[in-house]
Amino acid sequence: MKITLRLIVSLLFVAALVATIFSYYQVQNEEERLTTELTLRASTLAESMEGSVTEPLLSKSPERLKKFIERFVKRNPFVGIAIYDSQGVFVERSPNIDSSKQEIIKYIMESTTRNEGISSFETINGIKTHIYTFPLRRDQQVIGSLILTHNVSYIEARLKEIWRYNFVRLLTLSFLIILTTILVVRWSLIGPIAQIADWLKGLRLGKIRQPINLPRGDVLGPLAKEVTLLAKNLALARASAETEAQLRARAESIWTPERLKEHVRQELGGKNLYVISNREPYMHIRSGGKIECIVPAGGLVTALDPIMRACSGVWIAHGSGDADVEMADKNGKLDVPPDEPRYSLKRVWLTKDEEEGYYYGFSNEGIWPLCHITHHRPIFRLEDWVHYQKVNEKFAEALLEEIEQEQEPLILIQDYHFALLPFLIKSKRPDARVAIFWHIPWPNPESFGICPWKREILLGLLAADLVGFQIQYHCNNFLDTIDRFLESKINWEQFSIERNEHVTLVKPFPISVAFPPIFGYDDQTAIVKDTLKLNLEKELGLSLKSLGVGVDRIDYTKGIIERFKGVERFFEKYPEYIENFSFVELGAPSRTHIKRYHDLLAEVEETANKINWRFQTKKWKPIIYLEAHHNHETINRYYKASDICMVTSLHDGMNLVAKEFVASRNDEDGVLILSQFTGASREFHDAFIINPYDIEEVADSIHSSLTMPPDERKLRMKRMQGILKEHNVYRWAANLVATLSRIRIGKNI
Ligand code: G6P
């Protein structure tokens, strides 16, 4: 039976059952009410007549009785009346009553014996009649009986009417039930299911590539979500199969997630990969009464999540979201990504003091400015250093617990938050293969030398089997630093350091992004640039002609103020671009607990406001500053809609925004303006390389980018994408894993 029919039959059955039960009780009540009312009326009437009837009955005056009855009948034409004497002998009656009826005689006897009025129903001459027999008394003596009869067919008529009325009501209700069921089923089930089925069919046949528009009605919401994920996976699998096939055909060796997975499987022999970083890849936060899962901003997460998706394993990180505890199990673990789990995230919990000292203090007020040459003085406090050591120990414990059962586990430590971790791990597990990748620059020995705990940091790092940097220049600086401060044997040919018979290899591994990117890279779904721009115009309520974009954590190393000043100078020098070019800055607030970062937020906003005040018109602004934590989808829309992307870091290990922008441009258009102080500038020679401190140069680079001929733009973009294709993040991970797994491990550290 079809679902609609099944639903209708069930609903009708229930409605009919309920209507019948209620009608039955309604009829019962009505009958009882009418009968009681009738008995009451008859008894009141009989009692009121008693006085007028007993006198002529006693004085045997039939004439008076007759007259009384005639008067009574005139007033109550539907009531029958009869009078009997004390022996039950008929005396007088109205014409509408048959005095000889046996039933009446029976009731007279009974009422006389019981000395009270009796109410009963009889069918007399085919008519249902109510008979009220009342004993007539004088001085406590029964001297006769009074009979009152009422035709009660009106009660039956009334009861029938109730049944009829309720039946009509049931019919109307049934009609409405049928109509509503058909409409609801069609609207919220059959229609949307057909929509999903059509879409799936199109997808299977390769005719459709866009994501499904969520069907109406929330019933199918979860199904649609799952189906969308399934489709996405199918599309990805198809795309990578196609890419693999193309690569095989062209005999190229490009790294894909599948290839990396296979490579890691071979290198690790099925073992897990362990990643440790301060920042977690998925953070649960409370927002508007709900728990939301966000992907924190920053290059580290951008690069490592695709690797872990491909390789699986455990990622250990600080659980810093305000709803993180609730979303993890009692060991702080959960499977991520939440929508399609691929690996485990183990959250480490820190106290406020630990976070303050280790993260805000030593890591970000000490090492961060120490390694980034932006003329910002590092702050070194003893209590921060103590917390830094303690937290490194805490992470070491969390990891040691995880690798307890594993022989020669492979561990990838991330960044400057964990300089002591290699030592802490190797001293407990000398068999572990430990690499630390330093995502930020490494300064020259003079700069590094100001750190009061430089020896401890260097010794901590040297316990690793492999120390990775973004570029060769940082490796050179590191070796120089070791040479200056520690006694060791440096092999400048191998780029390795030997100390106490332990060898540490130092190598550059320029980090990258997934290419093709995981998010929003599908030729068919790419909305053309102009449509995207129009949509953004509508959202912002501002006119957007040519568009520039900047995407950053609000950090003083990113040169955001310099960038804005460059934009200002551009409008001074090229006023014809007023109302014809806008710069959108997507800025994610970062480390705002630190005064320098907190002040920077206000500075960035103030600079944007000042420039806007100078140039803005009614429907246009030179700088649109959107300060928020923007998700991948939003950032991608801006990347794709922009004519230029500006990366003006004053010092940057790599800068993955530059790489993300290039990766997102499946239209092979757009110009990248890139600071010469980023690691990325060593690879992207086709970007517009600038010195962000030179405001004139920044302004001119905007002009040259906007006036660059389309062919040149395309050529440059294609070349940059070529580099990205070959040097994507999968290759980065493959190199790192291969180098680490092939190192000969000494037992000393
Ligand atoms: C840089 C660092 C990362 C860090 C990211 C975001 O890219 O190299 O280690 O995660 O900035 O900073 P945050 O302090 O928010 O983790």
Residues whose N, C-alpha, C, O or C-beta is under 5 A from the ligand:
A	BS01	G6P	R279 A297 G298 G299 L300 D415 H439 I440
